[in-house]
């Protein structure tokens, strides 16, 4: 890999500033051994933000756990601001009160905020609370407060077996009743708690196909107002591009088809857990590269063998990837998320099985046959 | 706020007809006619992109034999009003093809302390203003100038250092390029001008 193609430091760091959460969601990736780790104290984070400032890191994404469970949250926020960065918050929304809003409005806290994302998984408590117990009313209250005060609020809907049939109501609730400009969707992943609860949460191929159809229908009703980086909507787009490429012989320019090119994260971002563990991405909790308390982020970014391996993944042709050698789609596939591939196969140089188009087609065909 | 070192030019939408006792000014944009007295007409005639407010005030003071302070005050008030009505505009340093006044030569800039810098090896760098979410890509010479905007180096000193550090900087264009760079960076809030003491 040519050194010139690697940025001097990551542009963004995703930081889980706490492992604590006031909710126990069914599909949380922060489960098991993650909650057992200890939160770093305030000063360690402030030192880290200083390091990020010196490296010219531009923004951080603050997540958890639930960020607002940290009593020193605003001290940390001010540390980020003092070190010339912007920030984004991912929250369950249930702890957002008038007091939190007035705290957020102090100094440059509001000016530097890119967005605050709240998770909403249903159009009503009876559906939302199945995956995010006892939280709908408080989450909606938090969302309303933020919207009313004019904060750059975003909503993420994680599609699972409980809310699959509620998607139309969710869209109406968020876009019409709440008046949000848009919302994004994802899918419950089989990691963390989602792994333990996979049977009740994870979509089957047929259900995923239903979700794709519903989302396609909703996109026609609400053009441009549903977005996705992953999950059924994103997969639908990727699968369509694969079909188009095979039919026309023209490959998409969004990624290099036929190679393990799916993830560009390792070229611009890194992630840190609440105990200071540095990982390439929060989707790769098992690939610990060091700790912010005693390792240089810059050195890890440039020299860690695992970072290099993840970047070099892009040059691996799909026809050489274990399990994909004989696939008729390997010339058009990009292997999808290395995090899920690692989680499910133990090797990030494999394709993510949950996004496999061939598997999707086969399962759908067999389920359709069974049904008919 | 007008200051005495500023140089103005007339808007291209303006036509001035001088008479023995004053002038008529036609504003093409709103088809308005304005009447000016003789002193204002004299000031307009020196609004040519070369004379500073101070220099014009000095001419007026000599012409009418009045104290410079009084002439300066009147001239600045007039320019304030002309600028407000978009009849005159401050001269762009670039229009002068890199010719700087003594004041400009000593002008000093300082970096916005909220702006972060990412240095990208030999490729230059990238500035990020987290308050405005603006990004500015710098080539190696831009990065060099940025680093010297430390409130101590004047423009002339930066240009000299730049010529020393880079062999391939064409002497003819460097001055205009540096001025243009500084002007743009100031306009977009990445740099601030150090006020005269």
Interface residues (C-beta under 8 A of the other chain):
Chain A: X3 X4 X7 X8 X9 X11 X53 X55 X56 X57 X58 X59 X81 X83 X84 X85 X86 X108 X111 X112 X114
Chain B: X114 X115 X116 X117 X118 X119 X120 X121 X123 X126 X128 X130 X131 X133 X135
